[in-house]
Amino acid sequence: AAPRQGGGRRARRAGAPAATPAAGGDGGPADGTEGAAVPAPRDGGSRRAGTRRQQRVRGRSKTRRILLWTSGSLALLILGTAGAGYLYYQHLNGNIEKDDLNLGENQLDKSAPNADGDRPLNILLLGSDSRNSEENIKLGGSRKDRDRKPLADVQMLVHVSADRSNMSVVSIPRDTRVTIPKCTDSDGTVYPESDRNIINSSLQNGGPGCTVATWEALSGVPIDHFMMIDFAGVVDMADAVGGVPVCVDNNVKDPDSGLRLEKGEKEIKGKQALQWLRTRHGFEDGSDIGRAKAQHMYMNAMVRQLKSGTKLSDPGKLMDLAESATKALKVDYGLGTVKKLYDLGNDLKQVPTKRITMTTMPWVPDPQNKAHVVPKPGDADTLFEMIREDIALDGKDKKKKLHPKKTHKPATPAAPKEEIAVAVQNGTGTPSLAAVPRRASVIADALIAGGFTQAIADTTPKPQSTTTIAFGAEEQRANALAVAKALGLPDRAVQLVPGQPQVTVVVGADWREGTSYPAASGGSTSPDGSSTPATDASGSPDASDGGTAAEEGKEAKTPDSAGALNGDDTSACMKVNPVYTF
């Protein structure tokens, strides 16, 4: 290193080489840059002393050349390491298998943003029973099924709230009877719609994209991504994460899954983790419901482990996890790089474990086949509606205080009705429902009759479950609210969508007829300003005060039949089927 400016004795003692004189120089600095020229011997000094000084200078110059060579080599080494890092990153990207997100015909639009412009995130997690490799056959058995198309025996919808404050997970029994919509795979193969089929078979209709289409048809929740893993992938991931604690209230031995555990809390990983996740007969109710509870317990414990950081403090383990994860997963193209998976992980880790809620879709036995189940009327609808409306399943949303900056009162008053440009789109066509013809025109005509003379019908299809009104900038908020009031829509239907050129009404599948929004309770107002009294299920006037649970701050309660488990619950313990104990 060069000495500091004006450096002399102190810098040279620190090992800084002095510069040799420039050719033909006069003994001063060669070019005014670094070091001083070798001074001439003092009067009376010997030639030998001067020679020793020159030798020291030459030695220092040699040392400097060695240091320069070494630093240059180090720079090349750093660059080479960076190149290796890039190559490893590309290697990890190459590990990831990708597929189309949605193979259905009527795909839902993304979830509408909240008042701050943030969108919730919906990810479908799938566990495949594929036997397409020797490892999967070894772990899953059934060699005869090697050439069979895999089934999606594990399906979980992960919903992350728009503000990333909470996460809700909904599992579904694999034997749930549903309608699987028409799907077309990337090769052009068409799988016709099939009524009353088992949901796990949707994977055989072109791949995970058809399972995504099936979930959208069932729940009305737009799916943003999917992630699928097979038997071998579970084992590799479980080994990379390390031991995860689980609990059983008695000794358990399940010959079907191979699980054998003694009573109490035990750490499981690798093959034993897969056995835990596959076990159903060994647990109390001996069904997919018990298995879902065990899966929720494992996932909660794994999340707690990962968030604590204790399992990933070793860089080697972290690399093992990266390698295992990228090899184990099949994802949609929107998640097809390590960078995108990393960004997703950053989104997920914002959620505290105490705000994670695991549930199972409420169900009842299928009247036509007791071996299967169907969604429980009312309870299943409520659960999916809470997901669609971005209402936390832990019931804590209603306790949040409204931040003063988020009151979102209109900054400017609404313009006269006749000056508000309004576009109306037909969103009534969903994966499970055909579009209502001319629905946008009907609502646009009603708005015109109510004084909004610039309302037009936009023929662009926008499939979505619930009706919304979007606006693009704060100065349009009051205009959007005026349109909502005219149509009888609650304020929560009004959403900021940056860049939206005008107030836009999307008539969802929840409003398939009439010109006044069918509020769940309370009256609504027609575009011309007249009131429509609320009615109950029998058609009689309802004396309630109007609005919805989400809108009025009332409790939106997760059904007890969903079997909710909180992410911070460390006391959960699986009850063992007494027939499968030892």
N, C-alpha and C positions, 0 to 999 in steps of 0.2 A: 504494500500500500504506500502511496506517496505521503511524505510528511505534510503536516499542516502548513498553511501559508506562513512563510518566514521561519519554517522549521529549521532547527539546528541540532544542537547536541541531544535534546530530548527525543526528537524524532529518530535520529540515527541510532540512539541507544535502544529504541524500540524495535530496531531491525529494519528500518527503512533504508533502502540502498541509495547511495549517492550517485549522481550522474557523472560519467567521465567527461573530460573536456571535449568540446567540439573540435573537429579537425581544424588546425590553424588558429585555435582559440587563444585567449590571453590569460587563461586561468580563472576567468569569471564564469558565471552561469552560462551554459551552452546556448540556451534559447529563452531563458527566463521562466522555464516551466517548473522543473522539479529538481531538488537537490542542489548542492554547491559543487563547484569544481574542486579537484584535489589541491589543497594549498601547497605552495612551495615550502621546502624545508626552511626552518628558522635559521638565522645567522648562527654559525657554529655547529649546525646539525650535520650529522653524517649522511653520506650517500646511502649507507645501509638502512638507516631509518626511513629515508624517503622510499627506498625500494620496498620496505615492509608495508608502508602505507599504500603503495600502488598495488601490492599483492592483495591487501585487504579489500581494496576497491574492486579489483578484478573478481575476488571471491564473492563480494556483495552483488556485483553485476551478474555473476553466474547464478547466484541464489535468486535474484530477481527474475532471470529468464526461466528458471525452474518453476517459480511461483506463477508466472504468467502462463506457462505451459499447463501447469496443474489446474489453474482456474479455468483455462480454456477447455481442458478435458472435463472438468466438473460441469461447465455449461453444457457441453455436448451430452454429458450423462443425464443432466436434468431434462434437456430437450428429449433425449431418448426415452427417459422415464415417462415424460408427458405423452410421447407418442405411444408408448406401451399402454398408458392409461386410456388413451383414446381407442387403441385397438381392443382393449379389454371391454370398454364401454360398447364398442361395436359388436364385440362377441356376445355380450349380454343381450343386446338388442336382437341379435340373430337367434338367441335361444327362444325368444317369445313367439308363440304361435298365435296367429290372428285370424279372425273370421268376421263376417258381416254382422252388424248389430241387430238389425231387424229385417226379417224376411216377409213380413205381412204386407198387405195391400194398403190398409188405412192406418198409417202410423200416427201416433199422437205427437203434437208439437211439444217442445220442451216446456217444463214447468214455467209458469209466469213468474217474473221477479217480484220481490217484495218492494216495499216503499223505498228502500235504499238502492234498488236496482240489482240486488243479489238474488241468485237463483238457488233453490234447494238442489240436492244431488241424489239421484236414485240409481243404485247399482244392484244388479241381480247376480248373486253368488250361486254357482251351480257345482254340484258334486256328481261326477259321471261314474257309472259302474262299468266303464269300458274294460274289456279283457283283451285288448288289442296288442298286448305284449306279454312276454313270459313273466315279467315282474308283476304285472297286473293280475295274471292268472294265478301266480303263486300267492298273491295277497288276497285275491277275491274268490279264488276257486272257480268252479264252473267252466272247465276247459271247453266244454261243448258250446259255450257262448262266445268263443273267441271271434267268430265271424258275424255275430249279431251286432246290429247297430246299438250303441250304448243308450242307456236310459238316464235321465236326470233325477236320480233318487234323492238328492238333497237340493233344495231350492230355498233361498233366503233373499228377500228384498231388503236392502240396506238403504234407509232414507236419512240423509244428513241435512239438517235444517239450513235454510238460506243464510242465517247468521252464524252457522257452525257452532251453535251453543249446545245442540243435543243431537242424538242419533237414535233412530228407531229401527228395529229389525223385525221382519215378519217372515216366519217360516210357514211352509204349507205342507201338509201330509202328501207323500208321493202318490197315494192312491186317491187323490181328490178328482172327482168327475167334473170335467169342464168342457167347453167348446173350444177346440183347437182351430184357429182361423186358417184360411187358405194361405199357404206359404210357397214361395218360389226361391229355390237356392241359386247360387252363383252360376251354376251350370245350366240354368233354365228349367230344371225339373220342377214341375208343379205338384204340390201336395194339396189336394182339395180339402175344404173345411170338413171337419169331422165333429159331429155332435156327441156329447156324452162320452168323451174319451178320458183316459187317465192322464193327468197332467205330466207325469214323468215321461210319457211316450212322445211328447212334443219335440224332444230332442232328436227323434228319429226322422222328423219331417224337414230335413235340410240342415239341422244343426242348432246351435244355441240361439240363433236369430229367430227361430220359430218359437222357442220357449219364451223369448222376450216378447214376441207378438202375442202369445197366449196370456202372459201376465198383464199386458196393456189392456187386452180385451176383458180380462177378469176384474181388474182393479181400477181401471181408468187412470192409473199412475203412469206418466211417461218415463220410460227407462233411458237413462243416459249412457250406461255402460254395463257390460257383463264381464265376469271373471269365472272361468271354469277350471276345475282341477280333477284329476283321477286318483286312483288308489295310491299308485307309486308317488305321485306328487304330494299327497298328504303326508306320507311317511317321510319323504325328503324334507319337507317344510317343518314337520314336527321335530325331526332330528336337528335341523339348523336352529330352530327357536330354542330348543332345549326342553328340559322337563317342565310340565305344566301341572299344577296341583288340581286334583279332582277328589270327590268324596263319595263313598257309598255307605249306607247305614248297616250293611251286613256283608259277609263274604259273598262274592258273586262269581259264578262260572257259567258262561254262555257258550255252548259248543258251536253255535252257528257263527258267531263273530270271532270266537277264540279268546274272548276277554276272561281273564282270571285275576281278581283283585281281592285282597283281604280288607276287612272292615276298617273304615276310617279314611283319613286323607292320605293320598299317595300321589307322587309325581309320575306322570306318564309321558312318554315321547316315542317317536318312531312308530314301529309296528303296533305297539300297545295303544298309542294314540288313535290309530286307524281303527283298532278293535273297539275302542271306547265310542268313537263316532258312528260305528256301524251297529252297535248293540241295540236291540229293542226287546227281545224275549227276556233278557236278564233283568230288566227293570220292571217296576211294579205293574204297569198296565200292559206290558208286553206288546206295544204298538209303536207306530211312527210318532205318536204324541210323546211317549216317554223318550224315544230316541232324540226328538227335537229338543227336549229339555236338557238332555245330556250334552247335546251339541252346544246349546246356549251356555251351559255351565263352563264348558271347555273354552269357548270363544271369549267369554268374559275374563276367565283366568289368564288366557294368553294375552289379551289386551292389557291387563294389569301388569303382567310381566314385561311386556315390551315397553309400556309407558314408564315403568320404573327405571329402565335403562340397564338393569343388571345383566340381562342376557346378551346385550350387544356392546359391552364395553371393550371386548376383544376384537381388534380389526379382522383377525382371521375368521372369527365367528360371523362377523358382519359380511365378509366376502362369501362365506359359505351360504349365508341366508340369501344374498343377492343371486348367487349361482343357482341355488335350489328354487327360488321363487320364479326366476325367469324361465327355467326349464319346466317347472310344474304347471305354469298357467297357460291357458288359452284365453285371449281377451279380444274385444272388438278393436277395430282399427284405430279408434279414438284413444285407446290406451296402449298402443303398440310400441312404445319406446320406454326405456328406463326413465328418461326425463319425465314423461307423462305419468308413469307409475309413482315416481318420486313426488311429483306435484300433488297427485291424489293422496299420497300418504301424509303430506303436510296439511291437506284439508282435514283428513280424518283425525290427525293427532291433536287438532284444536279442541276436540270434544272431550271434556272430562269424563272419566269412567262413571261418575255418579249420575251423569245425564245420558247414559246408554241404557236403552230398554229393549230386552229380547222378548218377543211374543210368538205365538202360533196362531194362524188364522182360525177363528172360531169355526167349528164344524159340527155337523150332525151326520148320523149314518145315512147312506144313500138308500132311499125307500125301495129302489129297484134292485139293490145288491148290497147287503149288509157288510160285505167285505170291503166296501169302498165308502167314501165320505163325500159330502157336498158342503159348500159354504153355508154356515148357519145364518138364516135370514135375520136381518136386523143387526146382529153383532158383527158379522163380517163386513157388512156395508158400512157400519160406523167406523170400524178400524181403518178401512181403506179411505173413507172420507177424511179422517184425521190426517192420514198421510198426504192425501191430495191437497188439503188445506194447510199443510205444514204446521200441524198442531202436535206438540211433543206428547208422546205416549206416557211419559212419567207424571203428567198432570201438573208440572211446575211452571208452565208458561203463564198461567193466570196470575202467578205471584210476581212476575217481573214488573218492575216499575218503568213507566214510559219516560225515556230520556227527553229532556226539553227540546233537544235538537231534532227529535224524531216525531214531533207532533204533526208536521207536514200540513199545517194549515195553509190554504192557498195564499201565495204572496200577492196576487192581484185578483180582483173580482172577475167573475165570469163575464164573457162578452155577451152581447145580445144573442138570443137563440139563432136568429137568421144569419149571424156572422160566423157561427161555429161549423167548421168543416168536419164531417163525421163519415168514416167509412165503416160499413157493416159487412162482416164475413160470416160464412156458414161453417160452423165447426161441429155440426150435429152428426156427421159421419165419423164413427169410431170403429176400432177393430171388432166391436160386438154389435154395433148398430148401423143401419144404413142411413145415409144422409137424408134429411127432410128436404124435399125439393123446394126451391125458391125461399128458403127460410131467411136469407139475408135481405131479399127484396121486401118481404113482409115487414120486417122490423124497420128497414129504411123508410118504407112508406108510412109506417106509424110515427116515426120521428118527424117526417115532413109534415104530417097532419098536425103534429104537436108544436110546430113552429120552427123546427130545425130544418130549414129549407135547403141547406147545403148537404144533407145526408144522401149518400149514394150506396148502392149495393156493389161490393167488390166480389167478383166471382172466384177469387183465389180460395181453394179449400184450406181450412185451418182446423183439422180435427183436434178437439180437446173436450175433456169431460165437463168442465165448468165454464160458465160464461164470464168473460172478463172485458174490461175497458182499459185500453192502453193509451198512454200519452207520452210524448217524447221529451218535454222540458217542463220545468217548474211553472212557467207562465201559462201552461196549458192545463194545470191541475184543476183549477176551478171550472174550466170548460168541461173536463171529463166528469167531474162530480155532478155538474148540471145535467149531463146526459144520463148518468147513473140514476139520478133522482127521477128523471122523466120516465125511465124504463122500470123503476121500482127495484133497481139493483142495490145491494148494500155497498157501503163505502169500501169495504175490503175487496170488492171486485175491481176497484180502480187501481191500476198499477203503473208505475213509472218504467218505461222501456226506452232507454236513451237512444236517440236517433229516429224514433217513430215520427214520421212527418206530420201526422194529424191524429186527432182522437179516433181510435179504432175499436169498434165493438166486435168481439168474436162470440157469436151465439153458440154456446156449448151444448153438449148432449143432455144437460140438465134442463134445457128450455126448448122443448120440441114443438110447442104449440102456444098460441095466444100472443098477445102483444104486451102483456105485463108479466114481469118475471115472477115465477111461482115460488114465492118465499116459503121457507119451511114453517114459519110462524109469523104472525103479524101481517098487516095490510101492505099493499103495494100501490104504486101510483102509475097511472097510464100516462103516455107521452103528452096527452092533452091536459094533464093536471088533475083529472078526476081520481078519486080514491076507490080502491077495491078492497072490501073487507077480507080479513083473514078467515080461513075455514079450517076445520079439523078434518080428520080422515073421512068423516061421514058427510062432509059438505056443509055442516052447521057453522055459524060464526064462532070464532075462537076469541076468548076474552084476554088472551096473552098480550104482552106488551110489544111483541114484534122482535125481529132480528134473529140472529143465530147465536149459538153458544160462543163461537169464536168472535163474532162481531161485538156482542154485548159484554164480553168478559166473563160469561157464565162458564161453569166447568164443562169441559168436553172430556168425558171420562172413558178411559180405555175399558172395554168390556172385561169382566172377570174371567170370561171363558177364553180370553187370549193368553192366560197364564203368564203374566208379565214377570220378568226377572230383571232386577236392576244390576248394572255393571259393577257396582261396589259391594254387592252382596257376597260376602265370603262365607256365609253360614249355610249356603245351599248344599244339600247332600241328596244324592239319588237314592230313592227307595228301591230295594232289591226285591224281585219276584221270589217268594220263598221256595218256589219249585227249582230255582236256578242258584241255590246257595250250596255251600260245602262246609 
